[in-house]
Amino acid sequence: MWEELKEMVQSFFAEHHARKMGMLVGMLLAVAILVFGFWDILFVLLCGCIGLYIGARMDHGDDLVETTLEKLQKYLPERFQRW
């Protein structure tokens, strides 16, 4: 049974797999919006994108904490600055 299911899934994605994955993701997103609501899903997607950005920056070896603190020094009042 598992072999038949595996073959069926492989044959399903053998041709035009990008179109089928796009359709599947779109359908899942539509169901999620219907179940949870647009703004909740938008918030989750936004958090996911922020996490992806932070993870990509850390994979490239950036020290994200120091970079952020250096940028904040320009905008914070003098009493909040560390040095």
mmCIF file of the C-alpha atoms, coordinates in Angstrom:
data_MODEL
# 
_entry.id   MODEL 
# 
loop_
_atom_site.group_PDB 
_atom_site.id 
_atom_site.type_symbol 
_atom_site.label_atom_id 
_atom_site.label_alt_id 
_atom_site.label_comp_id 
_atom_site.label_asym_id 
_atom_site.label_entity_id 
_atom_site.label_seq_id 
_atom_site.pdbx_PDB_ins_code 
_atom_site.Cartn_x 
_atom_site.Cartn_y 
_atom_site.Cartn_z 
_atom_site.occupancy 
_atom_site.B_iso_or_equiv 
_atom_site.pdbx_formal_charge 
_atom_site.auth_seq_id 
_atom_site.auth_comp_id 
_atom_site.auth_asym_id 
_atom_site.auth_atom_id 
_atom_site.pdbx_PDB_model_num 
ATOM 1  C CA . MET A 1 1  ? 0.000   0.000  0.000   1.00 0.00 ? 1  MET A CA 1 
ATOM 2  C CA . TRP A 1 2  ? 2.755   2.474  0.927   1.00 0.00 ? 2  TRP A CA 1 
ATOM 3  C CA . GLU A 1 3  ? 4.635   1.647  -2.264  1.00 0.00 ? 3  GLU A CA 1 
ATOM 4  C CA . GLU A 1 4  ? 1.546   2.389  -4.358  1.00 0.00 ? 4  GLU A CA 1 
ATOM 5  C CA . LEU A 1 5  ? 1.022   5.692  -2.554  1.00 0.00 ? 5  LEU A CA 1 
ATOM 6  C CA . LYS A 1 6  ? 4.686   6.588  -3.030  1.00 0.00 ? 6  LYS A CA 1 
ATOM 7  C CA . GLU A 1 7  ? 4.487   5.807  -6.762  1.00 0.00 ? 7  GLU A CA 1 
ATOM 8  C CA . MET A 1 8  ? 1.292   7.835  -7.094  1.00 0.00 ? 8  MET A CA 1 
ATOM 9  C CA . VAL A 1 9  ? 2.862   10.885 -5.429  1.00 0.00 ? 9  VAL A CA 1 
ATOM 10 C CA . GLN A 1 10 ? 6.026   10.564 -7.522  1.00 0.00 ? 10 GLN A CA 1 
ATOM 11 C CA . SER A 1 11 ? 4.050   10.317 -10.746 1.00 0.00 ? 11 SER A CA 1 
ATOM 12 C CA . PHE A 1 12 ? 1.911   13.278 -9.660  1.00 0.00 ? 12 PHE A CA 1 
ATOM 13 C CA . PHE A 1 13 ? 4.976   15.494 -9.290  1.00 0.00 ? 13 PHE A CA 1 
ATOM 14 C CA . ALA A 1 14 ? 6.902   14.054 -12.247 1.00 0.00 ? 14 ALA A CA 1 
ATOM 15 C CA . GLU A 1 15 ? 5.505   16.548 -14.761 1.00 0.00 ? 15 GLU A CA 1 
ATOM 16 C CA . HIS A 1 16 ? 5.011   20.268 -14.085 1.00 0.00 ? 16 HIS A CA 1 
ATOM 17 C CA . HIS A 1 17 ? 5.925   19.858 -10.440 1.00 0.00 ? 17 HIS A CA 1 
ATOM 18 C CA . ALA A 1 18 ? 6.332   23.612 -9.882  1.00 0.00 ? 18 ALA A CA 1 
ATOM 19 C CA . ARG A 1 19 ? 2.782   24.305 -11.046 1.00 0.00 ? 19 ARG A CA 1 
ATOM 20 C CA . LYS A 1 20 ? 1.386   21.591 -8.833  1.00 0.00 ? 20 LYS A CA 1 
ATOM 21 C CA . MET A 1 21 ? 3.367   22.742 -5.800  1.00 0.00 ? 21 MET A CA 1 
ATOM 22 C CA . GLY A 1 22 ? 2.193   26.303 -6.415  1.00 0.00 ? 22 GLY A CA 1 
ATOM 23 C CA . MET A 1 23 ? -1.401  25.130 -6.603  1.00 0.00 ? 23 MET A CA 1 
ATOM 24 C CA . LEU A 1 24 ? -0.999  23.099 -3.423  1.00 0.00 ? 24 LEU A CA 1 
ATOM 25 C CA . VAL A 1 25 ? 0.559   26.008 -1.506  1.00 0.00 ? 25 VAL A CA 1 
ATOM 26 C CA . GLY A 1 26 ? -2.146  28.362 -2.787  1.00 0.00 ? 26 GLY A CA 1 
ATOM 27 C CA . MET A 1 27 ? -4.893  25.998 -1.692  1.00 0.00 ? 27 MET A CA 1 
ATOM 28 C CA . LEU A 1 28 ? -3.327  25.562 1.752   1.00 0.00 ? 28 LEU A CA 1 
ATOM 29 C CA . LEU A 1 29 ? -3.009  29.330 2.119   1.00 0.00 ? 29 LEU A CA 1 
ATOM 30 C CA . ALA A 1 30 ? -6.636  29.810 1.095   1.00 0.00 ? 30 ALA A CA 1 
ATOM 31 C CA . VAL A 1 31 ? -7.833  27.225 3.619   1.00 0.00 ? 31 VAL A CA 1 
ATOM 32 C CA . ALA A 1 32 ? -5.685  28.813 6.332   1.00 0.00 ? 32 ALA A CA 1 
ATOM 33 C CA . ILE A 1 33 ? -7.151  32.242 5.583   1.00 0.00 ? 33 ILE A CA 1 
ATOM 34 C CA . LEU A 1 34 ? -10.671 30.853 5.718   1.00 0.00 ? 34 LEU A CA 1 
ATOM 35 C CA . VAL A 1 35 ? -10.026 29.054 9.002   1.00 0.00 ? 35 VAL A CA 1 
ATOM 36 C CA . PHE A 1 36 ? -7.864  31.574 10.876  1.00 0.00 ? 36 PHE A CA 1 
ATOM 37 C CA . GLY A 1 37 ? -8.527  34.898 9.145   1.00 0.00 ? 37 GLY A CA 1 
ATOM 38 C CA . PHE A 1 38 ? -6.539  37.137 6.835   1.00 0.00 ? 38 PHE A CA 1 
ATOM 39 C CA . TRP A 1 39 ? -4.756  39.291 9.434   1.00 0.00 ? 39 TRP A CA 1 
ATOM 40 C CA . ASP A 1 40 ? -3.672  36.310 11.540  1.00 0.00 ? 40 ASP A CA 1 
ATOM 41 C CA . ILE A 1 41 ? -2.196  34.576 8.514   1.00 0.00 ? 41 ILE A CA 1 
ATOM 42 C CA . LEU A 1 42 ? -0.544  37.799 7.370   1.00 0.00 ? 42 LEU A CA 1 
ATOM 43 C CA . PHE A 1 43 ? 1.053   38.159 10.809  1.00 0.00 ? 43 PHE A CA 1 
ATOM 44 C CA . VAL A 1 44 ? 2.353   34.577 10.711  1.00 0.00 ? 44 VAL A CA 1 
ATOM 45 C CA . LEU A 1 45 ? 3.754   35.067 7.199   1.00 0.00 ? 45 LEU A CA 1 
ATOM 46 C CA . LEU A 1 46 ? 5.405   38.334 8.230   1.00 0.00 ? 46 LEU A CA 1 
ATOM 47 C CA . CYS A 1 47 ? 7.024   36.670 11.249  1.00 0.00 ? 47 CYS A CA 1 
ATOM 48 C CA . GLY A 1 48 ? 8.181   33.830 9.023   1.00 0.00 ? 48 GLY A CA 1 
ATOM 49 C CA . CYS A 1 49 ? 9.757   36.252 6.547   1.00 0.00 ? 49 CYS A CA 1 
ATOM 50 C CA . ILE A 1 50 ? 11.521  38.127 9.353   1.00 0.00 ? 50 ILE A CA 1 
ATOM 51 C CA . GLY A 1 51 ? 12.833  34.836 10.712  1.00 0.00 ? 51 GLY A CA 1 
ATOM 52 C CA . LEU A 1 52 ? 14.021  33.828 7.236   1.00 0.00 ? 52 LEU A CA 1 
ATOM 53 C CA . TYR A 1 53 ? 15.836  37.150 6.854   1.00 0.00 ? 53 TYR A CA 1 
ATOM 54 C CA . ILE A 1 54 ? 17.526  36.860 10.250  1.00 0.00 ? 54 ILE A CA 1 
ATOM 55 C CA . GLY A 1 55 ? 18.515  33.257 9.597   1.00 0.00 ? 55 GLY A CA 1 
ATOM 56 C CA . ALA A 1 56 ? 19.964  34.126 6.189   1.00 0.00 ? 56 ALA A CA 1 
ATOM 57 C CA . ARG A 1 57 ? 21.987  36.977 7.674   1.00 0.00 ? 57 ARG A CA 1 
ATOM 58 C CA . MET A 1 58 ? 23.321  34.718 10.426  1.00 0.00 ? 58 MET A CA 1 
ATOM 59 C CA . ASP A 1 59 ? 24.231  32.021 7.883   1.00 0.00 ? 59 ASP A CA 1 
ATOM 60 C CA . HIS A 1 60 ? 26.379  34.578 6.086   1.00 0.00 ? 60 HIS A CA 1 
ATOM 61 C CA . GLY A 1 61 ? 28.249  35.250 9.331   1.00 0.00 ? 61 GLY A CA 1 
ATOM 62 C CA . ASP A 1 62 ? 26.780  38.641 10.175  1.00 0.00 ? 62 ASP A CA 1 
ATOM 63 C CA . ASP A 1 63 ? 26.681  39.637 13.827  1.00 0.00 ? 63 ASP A CA 1 
ATOM 64 C CA . LEU A 1 64 ? 23.110  40.831 13.780  1.00 0.00 ? 64 LEU A CA 1 
ATOM 65 C CA . VAL A 1 65 ? 23.023  42.068 17.387  1.00 0.00 ? 65 VAL A CA 1 
ATOM 66 C CA . GLU A 1 66 ? 26.064  44.320 17.010  1.00 0.00 ? 66 GLU A CA 1 
ATOM 67 C CA . THR A 1 67 ? 24.896  45.617 13.634  1.00 0.00 ? 67 THR A CA 1 
ATOM 68 C CA . THR A 1 68 ? 21.483  46.482 15.057  1.00 0.00 ? 68 THR A CA 1 
ATOM 69 C CA . LEU A 1 69 ? 22.977  48.196 18.112  1.00 0.00 ? 69 LEU A CA 1 
ATOM 70 C CA . GLU A 1 70 ? 25.327  50.239 15.934  1.00 0.00 ? 70 GLU A CA 1 
ATOM 71 C CA . LYS A 1 71 ? 22.414  51.417 13.791  1.00 0.00 ? 71 LYS A CA 1 
ATOM 72 C CA . LEU A 1 72 ? 20.334  52.275 16.882  1.00 0.00 ? 72 LEU A CA 1 
ATOM 73 C CA . GLN A 1 73 ? 23.127  54.465 18.255  1.00 0.00 ? 73 GLN A CA 1 
ATOM 74 C CA . LYS A 1 74 ? 22.378  57.003 15.527  1.00 0.00 ? 74 LYS A CA 1 
ATOM 75 C CA . TYR A 1 75 ? 18.766  57.431 16.617  1.00 0.00 ? 75 TYR A CA 1 
ATOM 76 C CA . LEU A 1 76 ? 18.799  56.927 20.392  1.00 0.00 ? 76 LEU A CA 1 
ATOM 77 C CA . PRO A 1 77 ? 19.232  59.879 22.753  1.00 0.00 ? 77 PRO A CA 1 
ATOM 78 C CA . GLU A 1 78 ? 22.619  60.183 24.405  1.00 0.00 ? 78 GLU A CA 1 
ATOM 79 C CA . ARG A 1 79 ? 21.455  58.841 27.774  1.00 0.00 ? 79 ARG A CA 1 
ATOM 80 C CA . PHE A 1 80 ? 20.496  55.485 26.178  1.00 0.00 ? 80 PHE A CA 1 
ATOM 81 C CA . GLN A 1 81 ? 23.774  54.979 24.337  1.00 0.00 ? 81 GLN A CA 1 
ATOM 82 C CA . ARG A 1 82 ? 26.209  52.370 25.610  1.00 0.00 ? 82 ARG A CA 1 
ATOM 83 C CA . TRP A 1 83 ? 29.418  54.275 24.871  1.00 0.00 ? 83 TRP A CA 1 
# 
